Amino acid sequence: MSPDPSTNSPGTGAASRFNQINEKIGHYRWTICALVFFATTINYLDRNVLGLLKQTLSDSGVFGEDKANQEVMYANVVTSFQVAYALGMLAAGRFIDKVGTKQGYAASLIGWSLAAIGHAFGHHTWSFGFWRAMLGITESGNFPAANKTMAEWFPKKERAYATGLYNSGANVGAIVAPLCVPWIASHWGWEWAFILTGAVGLLWLAFWYTMYASPADKLKTGHLKQAEYDYIHSDADEQKVEAAPGAQAKISWFKLLTFRQTWAFFFGKFLTDPVWWFYLFWLPAFLGGENARKVKEYMAAHPDYTGASTDIPGIISWPLAVAVVYTVSTFGSILGGWLPKYFINHGMDANKARKLAMFLYALLPLTVLAASRLGQINTWYAVATIAIACSAHQAWSANIFTTVSDMFPKKAVASVTGIGGMAGAAGGILIAQAAGLLLKHFTQLGKVEVGYGILFIVCGSAYITAWILMHLLVPKFRKIEGL
């Protein structure tokens, strides 16, 4: 029997053992994972442009002239994306389950690339909101398609790890964006920032159409070894479910909503996805606000100062800080998939391994409760807590996505992912509106940092709340039989 590639653990010889095992079994599944990784990178590159150009767009009058009201207008634009994303998630999951992964993923990426480019032609709040909604509808296909791909191409023991790897593309997109988007905007105008980032996605299609097909089709063409095909389909419980009479029959949304497993995923995403949305759209503004507050305080204490604001103690480069946060998050995403795999390889039941890993990840975001207070001492301290929280979110995300394929047959994975994605986007709508109103209120009072402090409390406690609720609904992540 060939060695199990899931037994590798960090160490000097782990990488070489992993490579040797892949040479015996084959490694085309990792090529597929790489394709999904790049698609997710592009997805978040396009999604991040708005947050990075918030101040530039505000100064250009896109969100109106009233400074306090700009927060509400910006929140409305963010909400237009999230409403469309929430509705799109339901349709996208169903669409991808119907037409298949290859065509569904391609259609989604073409759509969101064109929508991203369309932002260049929006010069006021409502036209921007329109293109933002188009981006939301089309980007909603990424995670249902990606999750379905992982279910099709990886056995359960590798799924969380593979999901963590592709999900780290969200962080890479968030790292690349602050390093290039502000530069493009300052040199060529903000319109070109949307055009160039949107165009990147269209290049991915050539690789996708050339390299992607189902494992069965790749086996027929010789791109996939029989050993790797057998390894991908090595989960006996899944094969039993797939082989059962009526296993390929479509499952309605109403049927899916009768299962506690669906609601566990629904509430898990509803409570935790909004945290990521908040960091994505408000982190640059928070860091910029911390800089502005320190400049104001320093100038009040040193009215004769004539130097550059960047030389004032405590001022940081917020694009660099954003890149640091998402760089750290990348490691969280990969570790998030590796840890339950490590537990399983050392004798722990798969359900306990997933639950324990998610519990540990749920505790780490509590560090962000100190972000606002620490930011008053040194902004980098706040950045550190946010980086830990974002890293924990990505680790959590790698596992919560995998719970869907743990509990549901492959034919329903995209649909359930879509239901959960809709819930997460709905939660994102609530936090966007709450953030807009809360920050408007405290901006008018001259205490915007208090508003951020309240939001950090919500963000920090969301994961442990979600874990408890998921555990109560589904004590064990086991495959539903009879679907």
Phi, psi and omega per residue, in radians:
M1 nan 2.414 3.117
S2 -1.229 2.537 3.095
P3 -1.037 2.633 3.129
D4 -1.437 2.056 -3.113
P5 -1.158 -0.174 3.127
S6 -1.415 -0.059 -3.080
T7 -1.515 -0.043 3.120
N8 -1.191 2.535 3.079
S9 -2.383 2.760 -3.096
P10 -0.990 2.359 3.135
G11 2.875 3.138 -3.038
T12 -1.097 -0.753 -3.061
G13 -1.667 0.015 -3.036
A14 -1.083 -0.807 -3.082
A15 -1.118 -0.752 -3.118
S16 -1.175 -0.690 3.093
R17 -1.094 -0.730 -3.139
F18 -1.073 -0.751 -3.139
N19 -1.158 -0.695 3.123
Q20 -1.103 -0.737 3.140
I21 -1.137 -0.753 3.126
N22 -1.105 -0.578 3.111
E23 -1.142 -0.590 -3.139
K24 -1.324 -0.791 -3.089
I25 -1.486 -0.690 -3.015
G26 2.034 2.790 -3.072
H27 -2.450 0.440 3.140
Y28 -1.145 -0.469 3.126
R29 -1.061 -0.523 3.132
W30 -1.317 -0.449 3.006
T31 -1.137 -0.729 3.083
I32 -1.113 -0.723 3.096
C33 -1.054 -0.681 3.120
A34 -1.116 -0.692 3.098
L35 -1.063 -0.760 3.140
V36 -1.192 -0.643 3.076
F37 -0.995 -0.839 -3.114
F38 -1.189 -0.618 3.079
A39 -1.100 -0.728 3.132
T40 -1.198 -0.616 3.051
T41 -1.040 -0.819 3.142
I42 -1.124 -0.695 3.126
N43 -0.975 -0.815 -3.103
Y44 -1.425 -0.419 3.003
L45 -1.081 -0.841 3.138
D46 -1.153 -0.661 -3.082
R47 -1.230 -0.518 -3.026
N48 -1.428 -0.290 -3.030
V49 -1.029 -0.702 -3.090
L50 -1.046 -0.873 -3.114
G51 -1.071 -0.655 -3.117
L52 -1.232 -0.492 -3.104
L53 -1.808 0.253 -3.107
K54 -0.925 -0.870 -3.100
Q55 -1.198 -0.696 3.116
T56 -1.081 -0.777 3.138
L57 -1.185 -0.641 3.083
S58 -1.105 -0.782 3.131
D59 -1.134 -0.463 3.126
S60 -1.463 -0.056 3.097
G61 1.534 0.155 -3.122
V62 -1.086 -0.614 -3.104
F63 -1.829 0.396 3.130
G64 1.565 -3.119 -3.048
E65 -1.758 -0.420 -3.111
D66 -1.297 2.036 -3.038
K67 -1.048 -0.818 -3.130
A68 -1.156 -0.694 -3.102
N69 -1.271 -0.328 3.101
Q70 -1.051 -0.572 3.109
E71 -1.080 -0.706 -3.137
V72 -1.226 -0.746 3.125
M73 -1.102 -0.719 3.090
Y74 -1.095 -0.759 3.101
A75 -1.057 -0.640 3.114
N76 -1.139 -0.684 3.104
V77 -1.152 -0.772 3.085
V78 -1.046 -0.738 -3.120
T79 -1.132 -0.633 3.124
S80 -1.054 -0.653 3.057
F81 -1.118 -0.799 -3.018
Q82 -1.266 -0.614 3.052
V83 -1.092 -0.828 3.131
A84 -1.117 -0.689 3.134
Y85 -1.118 -0.742 3.140
A86 -1.095 -0.843 3.120
L87 -1.170 -0.684 3.140
G88 -1.120 -0.586 -3.133
M89 -1.022 -0.761 3.122
L90 -1.087 -0.827 -3.119
A91 -1.200 -0.709 -3.074
A92 -1.129 -0.787 -3.141
G93 -1.048 -0.765 3.135
R94 -1.161 -0.744 -3.137
F95 -1.065 -0.763 -3.097
I96 -1.224 -0.672 3.055
D97 -1.091 -0.526 -3.096
K98 -1.423 -0.870 -3.041
V99 -1.582 -0.242 -3.129
G100 1.758 2.823 -3.035
T101 -1.145 -0.780 -3.015
K102 -1.078 -0.939 -3.101
Q103 -1.253 -0.647 -3.125
G104 -1.147 -0.746 3.133
Y105 -1.138 -0.769 -3.130
A106 -1.080 -0.768 -3.135
A107 -1.085 -0.708 3.125
S108 -1.096 -0.786 -3.061
L109 -1.230 -0.641 3.060
I110 -1.058 -0.794 -3.109
G111 -1.083 -0.808 -3.071
W112 -1.298 -0.472 3.074
S113 -1.140 -0.767 3.122
L114 -1.175 -0.656 3.117
A115 -1.160 -0.676 3.108
A116 -1.087 -0.747 3.109
I117 -1.118 -0.620 -3.109
G118 -1.050 -0.420 3.117
H119 -1.018 -0.500 -3.118
A120 -1.093 -0.330 -3.100
F121 -1.801 0.155 3.085
G122 -1.848 2.156 -3.059
H123 -2.180 0.260 3.001
H124 -2.627 3.005 -2.964
T125 -0.974 -0.767 -3.014
W126 -1.313 -0.671 3.086
S127 -1.201 -0.617 3.062
F128 -1.127 -0.715 3.105
G129 -1.064 -0.645 3.115
F130 -1.074 -0.890 -3.110
W131 -1.177 -0.541 3.099
R132 -1.154 -0.682 3.103
A133 -1.141 -0.721 3.099
M134 -1.075 -0.685 3.097
L135 -1.124 -0.702 3.140
G136 -1.104 -0.785 -3.141
I137 -1.048 -0.803 -3.029
T138 -1.380 -0.640 3.127
E139 -1.220 -0.290 -3.115
S140 -1.114 -0.294 -3.138
G141 -1.370 -0.264 -3.017
N142 -1.075 -0.962 -3.012
F143 -1.304 -0.645 2.996
P144 -1.029 -0.725 3.129
A145 -1.196 -0.736 -3.132
A146 -1.128 -0.772 -3.127
N147 -1.144 -0.672 3.095
K148 -1.145 -0.665 3.103
T149 -1.069 -0.774 3.128
M150 -1.096 -0.687 3.132
A151 -1.146 -0.599 -3.109
E152 -1.370 -0.537 -2.957
W153 -1.903 -0.102 -3.087
F154 -2.345 2.497 2.995
P155 -1.246 2.856 -3.041
K156 -1.002 -0.654 -3.065
K157 -1.145 -0.384 -3.134
E158 -1.838 -0.108 -2.984
R159 -1.135 -0.784 -3.131
A160 -1.110 -0.676 3.124
Y161 -1.139 -0.813 3.123
A162 -1.126 -0.686 3.102
T163 -1.109 -0.728 3.088
G164 -1.059 -0.683 3.133
L165 -1.156 -0.877 -3.115
Y166 -1.192 -0.613 -3.129
N167 -1.181 -0.394 3.079
S168 -1.152 -0.282 3.048
G169 -1.062 -0.515 3.078
A170 -1.069 -0.670 3.127
N171 -1.271 -0.686 3.130
V172 -1.098 -0.728 3.077
G173 -1.066 -0.684 3.134
A174 -1.273 -0.387 3.064
I175 -1.385 -0.810 -3.101
V176 -1.115 -0.699 -3.053
A177 -0.981 -0.926 -3.120
P178 -1.188 -0.314 3.131
L179 -1.449 -0.375 -3.094
C180 -2.103 -0.597 -3.040
V181 -1.101 -0.867 3.117
P182 -1.051 -0.620 3.136
W183 -1.149 -0.815 3.133
I184 -1.058 -0.778 -3.109
A185 -1.099 -0.701 -3.089
S186 -1.306 -0.483 -3.093
H187 -1.670 -0.616 -3.044
W188 -2.113 -0.107 -3.101
G189 1.800 2.610 -3.062
W190 -1.120 -0.449 3.135
E191 -1.046 -0.722 -3.113
W192 -1.199 -0.433 3.084
A193 -1.085 -0.701 3.108
F194 -1.279 -0.694 -3.091
I195 -1.134 -0.851 -3.048
L196 -1.227 -0.720 3.112
T197 -1.178 -0.628 3.103
G198 -1.149 -0.619 -3.097
A199 -1.212 -0.437 -3.114
V200 -1.016 -0.678 -3.088
G201 -1.073 -0.557 -3.107
L202 -1.174 -0.451 3.111
L203 -1.209 -0.544 -3.102
W204 -1.101 -0.524 -3.042
L205 -1.044 -0.623 -3.131
A206 -1.072 -0.726 3.121
F207 -1.226 -0.691 -3.120
W208 -1.102 -0.856 -3.107
Y209 -1.171 -0.515 -3.120
T210 -1.383 -0.650 -2.909
M211 -1.868 -0.321 -3.036
Y212 -1.700 2.418 2.929
A213 -2.856 3.027 3.123
S214 -1.217 2.773 3.082
P215 -0.965 -0.672 -3.139
A216 -1.116 -0.727 3.134
D217 -1.198 -0.678 3.122
K218 -1.202 -0.532 3.052
L219 -1.135 -0.733 -3.141
K220 -1.118 -0.642 -3.107
T221 -1.481 -0.084 3.100
G222 1.519 0.040 3.114
H223 -1.350 -0.308 -3.103
L224 -2.117 2.254 3.109
K225 -1.280 2.654 3.101
Q226 -1.070 -0.630 -3.138
A227 -1.107 -0.691 3.131
E228 -1.257 -0.673 3.085
Y229 -1.032 -0.782 3.135
D230 -1.141 -0.669 -3.140
Y231 -1.143 -0.722 3.118
I232 -1.048 -0.602 -3.090
H233 -1.830 0.631 -3.038
S234 -1.594 -0.009 3.137
D235 -1.472 1.900 -3.042
A236 -1.079 -0.686 -3.108
D237 -1.148 -0.666 3.121
E238 -1.186 -0.729 -3.134
Q239 -1.125 -0.599 3.087
K240 -1.126 -0.777 3.131
V241 -1.140 -0.759 -3.101
E242 -1.163 -0.532 -3.096
A243 -1.520 -0.158 -3.094
A244 -1.166 2.647 3.103
P245 -0.999 2.334 3.132
G246 1.321 0.232 -3.067
A247 -1.125 -0.478 -3.095
Q248 -1.611 -0.017 3.124
A249 -1.153 2.452 -3.120
K250 -1.180 2.597 3.141
I251 -1.967 2.246 -3.116
S252 -1.311 2.761 3.057
W253 -1.015 -0.717 -3.097
F254 -1.078 -0.658 3.086
K255 -1.149 -0.775 -3.137
L256 -1.081 -0.595 -3.107
L257 -1.298 -0.100 3.097
T258 -1.503 -0.102 -3.091
F259 -1.738 2.393 3.067
R260 -1.095 -0.517 3.137
Q261 -1.062 -0.692 3.106
T262 -1.103 -0.750 -3.100
W263 -1.257 -0.524 3.063
A264 -1.101 -0.801 3.099
F265 -1.152 -0.711 3.130
F266 -0.969 -0.933 -3.074
F267 -1.287 -0.552 3.063
G268 -1.055 -0.729 3.108
K269 -1.317 -0.666 -3.116
F270 -1.049 -0.651 -3.071
L271 -1.488 -0.506 -3.006
T272 -1.852 -0.548 3.118
D273 -1.019 -0.683 -3.130
P274 -1.025 -0.490 3.126
V275 -1.111 -0.776 3.120
W276 -1.135 -0.697 3.087
W277 -1.035 -0.761 -3.114
F278 -1.065 -0.840 3.123
Y279 -1.089 -0.692 -3.080
L280 -1.078 -0.763 -3.018
F281 -1.717 -0.324 -3.073
W282 -2.064 -0.160 -3.139
L283 -1.056 -0.829 3.095
P284 -1.019 -0.690 3.141
A285 -1.168 -0.693 3.115
F286 -1.081 -0.811 -3.116
L287 -1.178 -0.693 3.070
G288 -1.099 -0.664 3.113
G289 -1.166 -0.654 3.077
E290 -1.093 -0.725 3.080
N291 -1.072 -0.810 -3.106
A292 -1.092 -0.682 -3.137
R293 -1.160 -0.682 3.141
K294 -1.212 -0.632 3.072
V295 -1.101 -0.784 -3.131
K296 -1.084 -0.794 -3.134
E297 -1.141 -0.699 -3.123
Y298 -1.180 -0.733 -3.133
M299 -1.174 -0.560 3.085
A300 -1.163 -0.613 3.139
A301 -1.497 -0.369 -3.126
H302 -2.316 1.245 -3.065
P303 -1.094 -0.311 -3.122
D304 -1.605 0.023 -3.097
Y305 -1.193 2.280 -3.116
T306 -2.161 0.132 -3.127
G307 -1.362 -3.080 3.133
A308 -1.286 2.535 -3.132
S309 -1.119 -0.486 -3.130
T310 -1.213 -0.279 3.127
D311 -1.579 -0.070 3.125
I312 -1.231 2.343 -3.137
P313 -0.966 2.337 3.095
G314 1.654 -0.219 3.129
I315 -1.344 2.320 3.140
I316 -2.143 2.857 3.020
S317 -1.458 1.851 -3.061
W318 -1.153 -0.587 3.051
P319 -1.062 -0.679 3.093
L320 -1.134 -0.726 -3.140
A321 -1.079 -0.736 3.107
V322 -1.084 -0.753 3.124
A323 -1.090 -0.675 3.112
V324 -1.106 -0.789 -3.134
V325 -0.994 -0.822 -3.070
Y326 -1.394 -0.371 3.006
T327 -1.165 -0.814 3.081
V328 -1.063 -0.662 -3.133
S329 -1.096 -0.539 3.125
T330 -1.042 -0.768 3.113
F331 -1.133 -0.626 3.096
G332 -1.100 -0.685 -3.133
S333 -1.113 -0.759 -3.119
I334 -1.245 -0.772 3.100
L335 -1.097 -0.612 -3.130
G336 -1.020 -0.643 3.105
G337 -1.435 -0.503 -3.087
W338 -1.321 -0.669 -2.998
L339 -1.057 -0.874 3.108
P340 -1.100 -0.572 3.081
K341 -1.095 -0.713 3.091
Y342 -1.092 -0.779 3.118
F343 -1.051 -0.768 -3.124
I344 -1.103 -0.765 -3.110
N345 -1.157 -0.314 3.116
H346 -1.824 0.426 2.942
G347 1.703 0.009 -3.114
M348 -1.447 2.491 3.048
D349 -1.005 2.465 -3.062
A350 -1.020 -0.691 3.132
N351 -1.115 -0.803 3.137
K352 -1.141 -0.655 3.134
A353 -1.075 -0.793 -3.139
R354 -1.156 -0.777 -3.113
K355 -1.122 -0.760 -3.126
L356 -1.138 -0.773 3.128
A357 -1.057 -0.782 -3.125
M358 -1.155 -0.592 3.089
F359 -1.121 -0.771 3.132
L360 -1.105 -0.701 3.133
Y361 -1.201 -0.488 -3.137
A362 -1.255 -0.419 -3.131
L363 -1.389 -0.623 -3.032
L364 -1.060 -0.655 -3.139
P365 -1.098 -0.253 3.123
L366 -1.080 -0.347 3.118
T367 -1.094 -0.428 -3.077
V368 -1.257 -0.206 3.088
L369 -1.054 -0.421 -3.131
A370 -1.649 0.051 -3.011
A371 -1.049 -0.849 -3.063
S372 -1.145 -0.740 3.138
R373 -1.167 -0.769 3.131
L374 -1.142 -0.570 3.125
G375 -1.082 -0.480 3.108
Q376 -1.229 -0.466 3.102
I377 -1.439 -0.931 3.133
N378 -2.735 2.201 -3.062
T379 -1.041 -0.556 -3.135
W380 -1.134 -0.493 3.063
Y381 -1.126 -0.720 3.086
A382 -1.129 -0.723 3.108
V383 -1.026 -0.703 -3.128
A384 -1.090 -0.782 -3.137
T385 -1.162 -0.677 3.123
I386 -1.169 -0.654 3.105
A387 -1.090 -0.731 3.094
I388 -1.100 -0.763 -3.128
A389 -1.123 -0.742 3.133
C390 -1.182 -0.655 3.096
S391 -1.103 -0.756 3.108
A392 -1.125 -0.639 3.110
H393 -1.066 -0.774 -3.107
Q394 -1.174 -0.632 3.064
A395 -1.122 -0.772 3.079
W396 -1.047 -0.784 -3.083
S397 -1.076 -0.722 3.135
A398 -1.026 -0.598 -3.098
N399 -1.521 -0.660 -3.121
I400 -1.184 -0.581 3.041
F401 -1.106 -0.702 -3.086
T402 -1.216 -0.433 3.114
T403 -1.068 -0.463 3.135
V404 -1.135 -0.858 3.128
S405 -1.282 -0.338 3.005
D406 -1.175 -0.601 -2.959
M407 -1.846 -0.402 -3.020
F408 -2.132 2.645 3.050
P409 -1.167 2.777 -3.039
K410 -1.013 -0.569 -3.087
K411 -1.148 -0.311 -3.109
A412 -1.911 -0.010 -3.021
V413 -1.067 -0.846 -3.110
A414 -1.140 -0.667 -3.129
S415 -1.138 -0.795 3.126
V416 -1.174 -0.695 3.064
T417 -1.026 -0.694 3.102
G418 -1.124 -0.703 3.113
I419 -1.093 -0.801 3.111
G420 -1.155 -0.668 3.101
G421 -1.112 -0.664 3.063
M422 -1.080 -0.734 3.113
A423 -1.097 -0.745 3.121
G424 -1.101 -0.709 3.118
A425 -1.185 -0.641 3.088
A426 -1.097 -0.723 3.044
G427 -1.101 -0.625 3.087
G428 -1.111 -0.619 3.088
I429 -1.093 -0.790 -3.126
L430 -1.093 -0.754 -3.102
I431 -1.274 -0.532 3.091
A432 -1.139 -0.797 3.129
Q433 -1.171 -0.715 3.110
A434 -1.109 -0.735 3.136
A435 -1.120 -0.752 -3.141
G436 -1.052 -0.847 -3.108
L437 -1.219 -0.728 -3.118
L438 -1.140 -0.794 -3.121
L439 -1.244 -0.552 3.042
K440 -1.088 -0.804 -3.124
H441 -1.035 -0.860 -3.081
F442 -1.358 -0.395 3.003
T443 -1.146 -0.746 3.100
Q444 -1.104 -0.526 3.115
L445 -1.489 -0.120 -3.090
G446 1.293 0.404 -3.098
K447 -2.292 0.839 -3.043
V448 -1.048 -0.500 -3.136
E449 -1.112 -0.479 3.088
V450 -1.163 -0.723 3.097
G451 -1.052 -0.766 3.101
Y452 -1.120 -0.659 3.113
G453 -1.032 -0.742 3.106
I454 -1.115 -0.749 -3.141
L455 -1.136 -0.624 3.106
F456 -1.167 -0.582 3.077
I457 -1.096 -0.778 3.103
V458 -1.061 -0.811 -3.092
C459 -1.141 -0.693 -3.075
G460 -1.206 -0.586 -3.064
S461 -1.612 -0.067 -3.033
A462 -1.155 -0.646 -2.985
Y463 -1.288 -0.763 -3.137
I464 -1.173 -0.570 3.047
T465 -1.117 -0.772 3.138
A466 -1.125 -0.713 -3.120
W467 -1.089 -0.793 -3.136
I468 -1.061 -0.787 -3.118
L469 -1.144 -0.752 3.110
M470 -1.095 -0.696 -3.136
H471 -1.141 -0.690 3.123
L472 -1.143 -0.673 -3.121
L473 -1.315 -0.737 -3.085
V474 -2.347 1.568 -3.137
P475 -1.034 -0.505 3.125
K476 -2.369 2.332 3.123
F477 -1.481 1.519 -3.135
R478 -2.096 2.668 -3.093
K479 -1.122 2.314 3.065
I480 -1.322 2.234 3.110
E481 -1.727 2.660 3.077
G482 1.555 0.123 3.115
L483 -1.545 nan nan
